Amino acid sequence: MPKKTAVVEGVNIFSKAWSEVKKINWHEINRLSHQNFYIGLVGDERDIQQMKEWLRRFPYYLGNEEMEKRAIFHTRHMAKHTSEITVNLNGHYDEKLIKAATFCLVAPMYLDQVRKHKVDVYPFYPDDVIELPAQILSNYHEIRFGLSYSFPVFRPKHANREIENTAFQNASWVIVSGVSNIIPGPHQIISAPLAVISDFTVLTANEIKLLFELVGLSGHRVRPLYRLGEFAGVIGMAKIAETIANTIIARVPATSGLLIKGALAYAFTWAIGEALYYYQASGRKASSGFLAGKFKEHYQQGREVAAGIIQNKMTPNSLP
């Protein structure tokens, strides 16, 4: 006898999820990945060479030499998005190139000279592969995909931010959609099973969108038909997460369940996102132990995030 999947009014949750996924504008990720920007590299020849090497680095906290070599980098991106602004022995340099730059990486000894041109400058230190990429991504949010698509040094921090944003979105969704079910009444006969389908559909669609974002920021052009294996992996991980979440939530009171539901959505989305990015970085699937570890790592933070969302949504001015 064929195995049945949960259906309400003839709607299969997997086909419903797929119909939502098809609405994702993955073309926009490709567009954002190919935006124009221009980084001025200011210093002597040695400084500039170090800056170029820095842009090619891949500071993934789970990374190794193999992943560093695997990180996609095309030499044409360096030529397209940077300009070498060499300061000669007399302290002279091309001012027009500096003024045309989106921002400049500058050897510390030349900072004062470059700042007078009123462009954004960042002092360059070869070992700063954590704070400086984070700062630049924060200040240039609109070109973040272009920065990461072209230069590996920006990718790990950018990936973390997209995962975190999706985790927050998913926690928010399950809490908002679950509010009606903590109020007893006949509406629960309809709203509770519909919420199961709705949660799975929306959360999975958000996670597929996250997959496309991680693909794009890893230096790939997003082509959904090339990602069917990863898509199936997201569906599988999402279904496991849903099953575990429903089992846990069934054992707690309704009001507490809403907090736990939000925390679970947050932590599982983080775990799925990290597994997806690990695959982009290494080419290897994450183990079940990896997923469990990442879930535990983010669950407490998920409770704090969920509590904040509930406090905001349950205030009188926030209720529908």
C-alpha positions as CSV (number, residue, x, y, z in Angstrom):
1,M,0.0,0.0,0.0
2,P,1.6,3.4,-1.0
3,K,2.7,5.6,1.8
4,K,0.4,8.6,2.3
5,T,1.5,12.2,2.8
6,A,-0.4,14.7,4.8
7,V,-3.2,16.2,2.7
8,V,-5.9,18.8,3.5
9,E,-8.6,19.4,0.8
10,G,-6.4,17.5,-1.7
11,V,-3.4,19.6,-1.3
12,N,-0.1,17.6,-1.1
13,I,2.4,19.5,1.1
14,F,5.3,18.7,-1.2
15,S,3.6,19.9,-4.3
16,K,2.4,23.0,-2.4
17,A,6.0,23.6,-1.3
18,W,7.2,23.3,-4.9
19,S,4.5,25.7,-6.2
20,E,5.8,28.3,-3.7
21,V,9.5,27.6,-4.6
22,K,8.7,28.4,-8.3
23,K,7.7,31.9,-7.2
24,I,11.2,32.6,-5.9
25,N,12.9,35.3,-8.1
26,W,16.3,33.6,-8.4
27,H,17.1,35.8,-11.4
28,E,17.4,38.6,-8.9
29,I,20.2,36.8,-7.1
30,N,22.1,36.6,-10.4
31,R,21.4,40.2,-11.1
32,L,22.7,41.3,-7.7
33,S,25.8,39.0,-8.1
34,H,26.8,40.9,-11.3
35,Q,26.5,44.5,-10.1
36,N,29.2,47.0,-10.9
37,F,31.5,48.2,-8.1
38,Y,35.1,49.3,-7.9
39,I,37.6,48.8,-5.1
40,G,40.7,51.0,-5.1
41,L,43.8,49.2,-3.8
42,V,46.1,51.9,-2.5
43,G,49.7,51.4,-1.4
44,D,53.1,50.4,-2.8
45,E,53.5,47.3,-5.0
46,R,53.9,45.0,-2.0
47,D,50.8,46.4,-0.3
48,I,48.7,45.9,-3.4
49,Q,49.9,42.4,-3.9
50,Q,48.9,41.6,-0.3
51,M,45.4,43.2,-0.9
52,K,44.9,41.0,-3.9
53,E,45.9,37.9,-2.0
54,W,43.5,39.0,0.9
55,L,40.6,39.2,-1.5
56,R,41.2,35.7,-2.6
57,R,41.3,34.2,0.9
58,F,38.5,32.1,2.2
59,P,38.2,32.5,6.0
60,Y,35.5,29.9,6.6
61,Y,35.7,28.7,10.2
62,L,35.3,25.1,9.2
63,G,37.7,25.5,6.2
64,N,41.0,23.9,5.4
65,E,43.5,24.1,2.6
66,E,41.4,22.0,0.3
67,M,38.4,24.3,0.7
68,E,40.6,27.3,0.2
69,K,41.7,25.9,-3.2
70,R,38.1,24.9,-4.0
71,A,36.7,28.5,-3.4
72,I,35.7,29.8,-6.8
73,F,37.7,32.8,-8.0
74,H,38.1,34.2,-11.5
75,T,41.0,36.4,-12.3
76,R,38.7,38.5,-14.5
77,H,36.9,39.6,-11.4
78,M,40.1,41.1,-10.0
79,A,40.6,43.1,-13.2
80,K,37.0,44.1,-13.4
81,H,36.4,45.2,-9.8
82,T,39.7,46.5,-8.6
83,S,42.3,49.1,-9.6
84,E,45.9,49.2,-8.5
85,I,46.6,52.7,-7.3
86,T,50.3,52.7,-6.7
87,V,51.9,55.3,-4.5
88,N,55.4,56.1,-5.8
89,L,58.5,57.0,-3.9
90,N,57.6,60.7,-4.1
91,G,54.1,60.0,-2.6
92,H,52.3,60.6,-5.9
93,Y,49.3,58.5,-7.1
94,D,46.4,58.8,-9.5
95,E,43.7,60.9,-7.8
96,K,41.1,60.2,-10.5
97,L,41.2,56.5,-9.8
98,I,40.6,57.1,-6.1
99,K,37.7,59.4,-6.7
100,A,36.1,56.8,-9.0
101,A,36.3,54.0,-6.5
102,T,33.3,52.7,-4.5
103,F,35.7,52.4,-1.6
104,C,39.4,52.0,-1.1
105,L,41.6,49.5,0.8
106,V,44.6,51.6,1.9
107,A,47.9,50.8,3.4
108,P,47.9,52.5,6.9
109,M,50.7,54.9,6.1
110,Y,48.8,56.5,3.3
111,L,45.4,56.9,5.0
112,D,45.6,60.6,5.7
113,Q,46.6,61.3,2.0
114,V,43.6,59.3,0.7
115,R,41.0,60.5,3.2
116,K,41.3,64.1,1.9
117,H,39.6,63.0,-1.3
118,K,36.4,62.3,0.7
119,V,36.0,58.6,-0.4
120,D,35.3,55.7,1.9
121,V,38.6,54.2,3.0
122,Y,39.4,51.1,5.0
123,P,42.9,50.6,6.5
124,F,44.2,47.4,5.3
125,Y,45.9,44.8,7.5
126,P,46.7,41.4,5.8
127,D,45.4,39.3,8.8
128,D,42.1,41.0,9.2
129,V,39.8,38.5,7.4
130,I,37.0,38.7,9.9
131,E,36.3,42.3,11.0
132,L,37.0,44.1,7.8
133,P,34.8,42.0,5.5
134,A,32.0,42.3,8.1
135,Q,32.4,46.1,8.2
136,I,32.4,46.4,4.4
137,L,29.4,44.1,4.0
138,S,27.5,46.2,6.5
139,N,28.3,49.5,4.8
140,Y,27.7,48.2,1.3
141,H,24.6,46.1,1.8
142,E,23.3,46.8,-1.8
143,I,26.4,45.2,-3.4
144,R,26.9,42.4,-0.9
145,F,26.2,39.7,-3.5
146,G,28.6,41.2,-6.0
147,L,31.3,41.4,-3.4
148,S,30.9,37.8,-2.3
149,Y,30.3,36.4,-5.9
150,S,33.6,38.0,-7.0
151,F,35.8,37.7,-3.9
152,P,36.0,34.7,-1.5
153,V,37.0,36.8,1.6
154,F,33.5,38.1,1.9
155,R,31.6,34.8,1.6
156,P,31.6,33.2,5.1
157,K,30.4,36.4,6.8
158,H,27.8,37.0,4.1
159,A,26.6,33.4,4.3
160,N,26.1,33.7,8.1
161,R,24.0,36.8,7.6
162,E,21.7,35.3,5.0
163,I,21.3,32.2,7.2
164,E,20.5,34.3,10.2
165,N,18.0,36.5,8.3
166,T,16.2,33.3,7.1
167,A,16.1,31.8,10.5
168,F,14.5,34.9,11.9
169,Q,11.9,35.0,9.1
170,N,11.0,31.4,9.7
171,A,10.7,31.9,13.5
172,S,8.5,34.9,12.9
173,W,6.3,33.0,10.5
174,V,5.6,30.0,12.7
175,I,4.8,32.3,15.7
176,V,2.5,34.6,13.8
177,S,0.7,31.7,12.1
178,G,0.4,29.8,15.4
179,V,-1.1,32.7,17.4
180,S,-4.7,31.7,16.5
181,N,-4.2,28.1,17.7
182,I,-3.4,29.1,21.3
183,I,-6.9,30.6,21.6
184,P,-9.3,27.7,22.2
185,G,-12.3,27.4,19.9
186,P,-13.9,25.6,17.0
187,H,-11.7,27.4,14.5
188,Q,-8.8,25.1,15.6
189,I,-10.4,22.2,13.7
190,I,-9.6,24.0,10.4
191,S,-6.7,26.3,11.4
192,A,-4.4,23.7,13.1
193,P,-4.0,21.3,10.1
194,L,-3.8,24.2,7.7
195,A,-1.0,25.7,9.8
196,V,1.0,22.5,9.5
197,I,0.8,22.7,5.7
198,S,1.4,26.5,5.7
199,D,4.4,26.3,8.0
200,F,6.0,23.5,6.0
201,T,5.4,25.3,2.7
202,V,6.6,28.8,3.8
203,L,9.6,27.6,5.8
204,T,10.7,25.2,3.0
205,A,10.3,28.0,0.4
206,N,12.4,30.3,2.5
207,E,15.1,27.6,2.9
208,I,15.2,27.0,-0.9
209,K,15.5,30.8,-1.4
210,L,18.4,30.6,1.1
211,L,19.9,27.8,-1.0
212,F,19.9,30.0,-4.1
213,E,21.4,32.8,-2.1
214,L,24.2,30.6,-0.8
215,V,24.9,29.3,-4.3
216,G,25.1,32.9,-5.7
217,L,27.3,34.3,-3.0
218,S,29.6,31.3,-3.4
219,G,30.5,32.4,-6.9
220,H,28.1,30.3,-8.9
221,R,25.4,31.5,-11.3
222,V,22.0,30.3,-9.9
223,R,20.5,27.7,-12.2
224,P,17.7,25.9,-10.3
225,L,17.7,22.8,-12.6
226,Y,21.4,22.2,-11.7
227,R,20.4,22.1,-8.0
228,L,17.8,19.4,-7.9
229,G,19.8,17.3,-5.6
230,E,20.3,20.1,-3.1
231,F,16.6,21.0,-3.4
232,A,15.7,17.4,-2.5
233,G,18.1,17.6,0.4
234,V,16.4,20.8,1.7
235,I,13.0,19.1,1.5
236,G,14.3,16.0,3.3
237,M,15.9,18.1,6.1
238,A,12.9,20.3,6.4
239,K,10.5,17.3,6.8
240,I,12.7,15.7,9.5
241,A,12.8,19.1,11.3
242,E,9.0,19.4,11.0
243,T,8.5,15.9,12.4
244,I,10.8,16.4,15.4
245,A,9.2,19.8,16.0
246,N,5.6,18.5,16.0
247,T,6.6,15.6,18.4
248,I,8.2,18.0,20.9
249,I,5.4,20.7,20.6
250,A,2.7,18.1,21.2
251,R,4.1,17.5,24.7
252,V,4.0,21.1,26.0
253,P,1.2,23.6,26.8
254,A,0.0,25.8,24.0
255,T,1.5,29.0,25.1
256,S,4.9,27.4,25.8
257,G,4.5,25.5,22.5
258,L,4.5,28.8,20.6
259,L,7.9,29.8,22.1
260,I,9.4,26.3,21.5
261,K,8.0,26.3,18.0
262,G,9.7,29.6,17.1
263,A,12.9,28.4,18.7
264,L,12.8,25.1,16.8
265,A,12.2,26.9,13.5
266,Y,15.1,29.3,14.2
267,A,17.5,26.5,15.2
268,F,16.6,24.1,12.5
269,T,16.8,26.8,9.8
270,W,20.3,27.6,11.1
271,A,21.3,24.0,11.0
272,I,19.9,23.5,7.4
273,G,21.6,26.7,6.3
274,E,25.0,25.7,7.7
275,A,24.7,22.3,6.1
276,L,23.9,23.9,2.8
277,Y,26.9,26.2,3.0
278,Y,29.2,23.5,4.1
279,Y,28.3,21.6,1.0
280,Q,29.0,24.7,-1.1
281,A,32.4,25.1,0.5
282,S,33.5,21.5,0.6
283,G,31.4,19.6,-1.9
284,R,30.5,17.1,0.8
285,K,27.2,16.5,2.5
286,A,26.9,17.3,6.2
287,S,26.4,14.4,8.5
288,S,23.5,13.9,10.8
289,G,25.9,14.7,13.7
290,F,26.7,18.0,12.0
291,L,23.0,18.9,11.8
292,A,22.4,17.9,15.4
293,G,25.3,19.9,16.6
294,K,24.3,23.0,14.8
295,F,20.8,22.7,16.0
296,K,21.9,22.5,19.6
297,E,24.3,25.4,19.1
298,H,21.5,27.7,18.0
299,Y,18.5,26.5,20.0
300,Q,19.0,28.8,23.0
301,Q,19.5,31.8,20.8
302,G,16.3,30.7,19.0
303,R,14.4,30.8,22.3
304,E,15.6,34.3,22.9
305,V,14.7,35.4,19.4
306,A,11.3,33.7,19.7
307,A,10.6,35.3,23.1
308,G,11.3,38.7,21.5
309,I,9.0,38.1,18.6
310,I,6.2,36.8,20.9
311,Q,6.5,39.9,23.1
312,N,6.2,42.1,20.1
313,K,3.4,40.2,18.4
314,M,1.3,39.7,21.5
315,T,1.1,43.3,22.6
316,P,-2.4,44.9,22.1
317,N,-1.2,47.1,19.2
318,S,0.3,44.1,17.4
319,L,-2.8,41.9,17.5
320,P,-5.0,41.8,14.4
